[in-house]
Amino acid sequence: MKNLLVIIAILSLFFSCAKENKTKDPLYYSNDLENTIGWNDHASLTVGDDAHSGKVFSKTTAEFPYSYGFHRTLKDISEKRVKKAEFSAWVNTSTANSKGNLVLAIDTANNNIFWVGTDLKTLNVTPGKWFQVKGKATLPLNISKSADLKVYFWNTGKDAVLVDDFEITFKDL
């Protein structure tokens, strides 16, 4: 009986930790912000009924312009060189004029060496409704594998923008 309880506990731990990667692709990452292990902490998370899924989301404002987001070194993403990335997040704006970008950035020693963003002003936005923002990037081949890759939302305006449910897929060479 004791062995059965130990096996059940181990299986429960294994399956509860396996939430981040919803597919068998090791180059796919997602986070509904209910589990933030391995993700950065630019902004405080908010708990409430306004989330796209679950109860947790990132609220960006003029005072806290950066959302929670993905942050890993390139060597930790893949042993092979990462060539392309597709990334998305669900966003909810407070006004039709809310400003911001879903960003993929690569930095070394606090210097930005690559940046691509999907600007909200290029999208058809309905305030108070969740919509998915998507981006794609072809990464330069000359970037060091020790560089940091980040995906996050950057609020460049005065209005609050809510962010939830990130997904990132990498393609290697």
N, C-alpha and C positions, 0 to 999 in steps of 0.2 A: 504494500500500500504506500509506504514512504517513497519507494522508487517511482511509482506512478505519479505522485505529487511533484517530485523533482522534475520528471520528464514534462509534465504539463506546464510547470513554471518556466522551464527553458524554452519550450515551444511558444509560450505566450510572449516571452521577452523577444524571441527572434522575430515573430510576426509583427509585434508592435513597433520594432525598430526599422522594419522594412517599408515604411510608408512613403519615404521620399521618392523612390524610384518606382513609378507605377507600371513601367514596361520592363522588358528584359534587356533593353538597350542601355548599356552602361554609360552612354553619353547623353542620357536624358535625365533632367532634374525638374522637379516640381515642388511647390510648397504652397499650401493654402493658408499659411501663417499660423496654423494651430500648433505646428511643431517647428521651432526656429533654430534647432541645432544645426550648425554649419552655415548659417546665413548671417549677414552682418546686421548691425544694430544702429543705423544712422538715426532713426526716429523711434519714438516710443510707439508701441503697439496699442491699439484701442480694442477693448472688448465691448461688444454690443450687438444689437439686432440688425445693424446696418451693413454687416459683412456680406460679400457675394456668396461665400459658403462658410459654414461654421459660425463662429462668434468673434473671430479675431481678424483685424485688418489693420493696415497702416494708414494713418491720417497725415497727409502732408499739408503744410501751411507756409505762409511767408516766413514765419519764425522757425519752422522745422521743414525745410524744403526737400529733404531726401527721405525716401521711403526705406523700409526694410528691403533687403535685396540679396542677391547671390554674390558670393565673394570667394574665389578660389584661385590658386596659382595655376597656370597652364599645365605644369607638370602633374598636378594633382587631378586634373580633369582627364587626361589621357597620356599614355606612354608615347603615343604617336603624336605628330604635330596636328593640332586642331586647325582645320581649314575654314570651316563655315559655322555660323551659329544662327539659329532661329529662336526668337524669344518673344514672350507675350506676358501680359498681365491684364487683369480685369480692373477697370477704372470707373469711378463714379464722380462726376464733377458737380459742384454746387451751383455754377452758372454756365451759360452758353459761352461766356468769354474766359473761362478758366484756362490757364496756360500751363504748359509743362511738356516734358518729353519722357518717353520710355527709353532708357539709355543702356547701351553696352559700351563699356570703357575698359581700356587696358592701361595699367599704370606700372611704372617701375620707380622705386624710391621716391614716391609722391610726385612723380612727373607723369603727366598724361602723354601717352604715345599713340593712342588710337581712341577715337570716339565716334559713335554713330547713334542717332536718336530718331525716334518717331514722334514728331511734333503733334500735339493735340489739335492745332489749328488746321491740320490737313485732313481731319476726320469730321464726320457728321456727328456732333455731340448733342445728346439730349440730357439736360441737367436732371439729377436725381435718379438716373437710370444707369445700371451697370452695362458697360460695353468692353469688348476685348480690344486691346491695342497690341499690334504685332510689329515685329521688326526682324530684319535679316542683315547679316554682315558677312563679308568675306574678309577674313583676318589676314593681315600682312604676313608673309612668310619669314621675314627677318626679325620677328619678335622673339626675345629670349623666353625659354620655357619657365623661367623663374618670375616672369611678369605676372601681375595680379589682374584677373579678369573679373569685372563687376557688372551686374545687371540690376538696375534700380529705376525708380521713377523720380524725376527731378521737377518739382513744382517751381515754375519761374514767375508765378503771378501772386496775387494777393488773396485769392479765393481758396478755400479748402478743397483738396482732391483726395478721395479715398482710393486705396490700392489693395488688391487681394489676388490670390491664385496665380502666382508666377509659374511659367513653364519655359524651360530652356533645353534645346536639343543641339548638340555639337556634332559635326561631321569631321572626321579626321582623314588624313591623306592615305 
